[in-house]
Every structure is written in structure tokens, then in C-alpha cells.
Amino acid sequence: MKRSNITRKDLAAVINKKMGFSKLSADTLINTVFSAMKETLMSGESIKLVHFGTLGVRKKSPRRGRNPRTGDTMTITKRKTVSFKPSKGLRERINSK
């Protein structure tokens, strides 16, 4: 069966296997990296991961929308969202397969 998602536990297992860290150390490493990424994004800064892509925070303006269940129009409030822009190399590798 093919998995569709990779979890923190899976990432920690890869670090454990390939780099020789203990499972606890690998788990701590993953949690520390993701905590730092969250803090950076929450402060409004972007994260550039060379040869992978850029994570950034986008501001979305309020807009008119429609409830698909009832068909009623409504206003979708302004909000911030995380966006990902893959690097050119990653895009090319994904599209070549």
C-alpha cells in the first residue's frame, strides 16, 4: 500500500536510519525545526530552503463567496495563509517524471 503523507515520525525515522541519531534525538530535532519554522512564519517572515522552495505568509483580502451547500452569497473575511513556491530545480524534477 502506498502512503500519501509523510509524518513527523517518518521524518525522524529517516534521520535515525541515515544519520545515526537516536530516535529520541531525531524526534527532538524534527520538533525543533518545525517550531522554528512556525515562529518565523508567525512573525511574518518567509523561509527560503535552497534547492527546495520558499514558504511565505500571504495576506488575502476580503471577498465575496458563495456557500456551496445553500447557494447563499457571503463575505469571506480577510486572512493570512501560508504559501509555498517550489524552487526551479524542484519544479523541473517533478515535471520531468
C-alpha positions, 0 to 999 in steps of 0.5 A, a space after each residue: 500500500 502506498 502512503 500519501 503523507 509523510 509524518 513527523 515520525 517518518 521524518 525522524 525515522 529517516 534521520 535515525 536510519 541515515 544519520 545515526 541519531 537516536 530516535 529520541 534525538 531525531 524526534 527532538 530535532 524534527 520538533 525543533 525545526 518545525 517550531 522554528 519554522 512556525 515562529 518565523 512564519 508567525 512573525 511574518 517572515 518567509 523561509 527560503 530552503 535552497 534547492 527546495 522552495 520558499 514558504 511565505 505568509 500571504 495576506 488575502 483580502 476580503 471577498 465575496 463567496 458563495 456557500 456551496 451547500 445553500 447557494 447563499 452569497 457571503 463575505 469571506 473575511 480577510 486572512 493570512 495563509 501560508 504559501 509555498 513556491 517550489 524552487 526551479 530545480 524542484 519544479 523541473 524534477 517533478 515535471 520531468 517524471 
